[in-house]
């Protein structure tokens, strides 16, 4: 079953979109003719991490979209403000914000240096909050124009079960900080007609960042395209009626009749997937 919708003409800002999940979401929207700003730190090629804002922009244009590559470190509030302002000026506004940028460090308490702790909180929590804060005036204007504005954050459902904290308490707090932005902002901006939702994968997703974690077998993962398709479904929903949700990718797809997920398998025929964190 195909997924219906149309993001043509939408003006989209994606953090950390030079590769992986952010780029997959951008390409899915670009296929409809959306305008996409890729705000990420990588402007020069990195032998360990494929993709830059410029290679991402070329892929977006090849897919049928309009691309705006912006070098932006979302730990820097001035760079965030500048990137949002540049996007709004170039596209004539912003309709969708994808909070995708995230830092991961799966270390126990005694093995987490302050530098790594700060990186996760600066990127995940502070970056998500400040980017949302900067985009919201434009999203409220989008709502006033009837353009169905959304914030979609790649973060998990909130759970206070100790098992999700015990092995990597700093990372869990940082990801839950992103989810708390969703919880609070969804309620805060409900009257303005701006949807704020979270999306999280059922299984581990094969990305360059995941491949850098020792011991991870990406053969038991799914591809970023499953999140891109789930995001596409969410972003086509009525912002006034769909906010404050913590969506899971396979549940979103099942809601529109897509239950055969074989095409998202890194290795065809895989049935034993590596489950992601934070989901029972």
Secondary structure, DSSP 8 states (H G I E B T S, - for coil): -------TT-EEEEET-SSHHHHHHHHHHHTTT-EEEEEES--S--SSS---HHHHHHHHHHHT-EEEEEE--TT-HHHHHHHHHHHHHHHTS--EEEE---------GGG--HHHHHHHIIIIIIHHHHHHHHHHHHHHHHHHTT---EEEEE-------GGGTTT-HHHHHHHHHHHHHHHHHHHHTTTTT-EEEEEE-SB-B--HHHHTSTT--GGGSB-THHHHHHHHHHHTS-TTTS-S-EEEHHHHHHHTT----GGGBSSTT--S--B-TT--
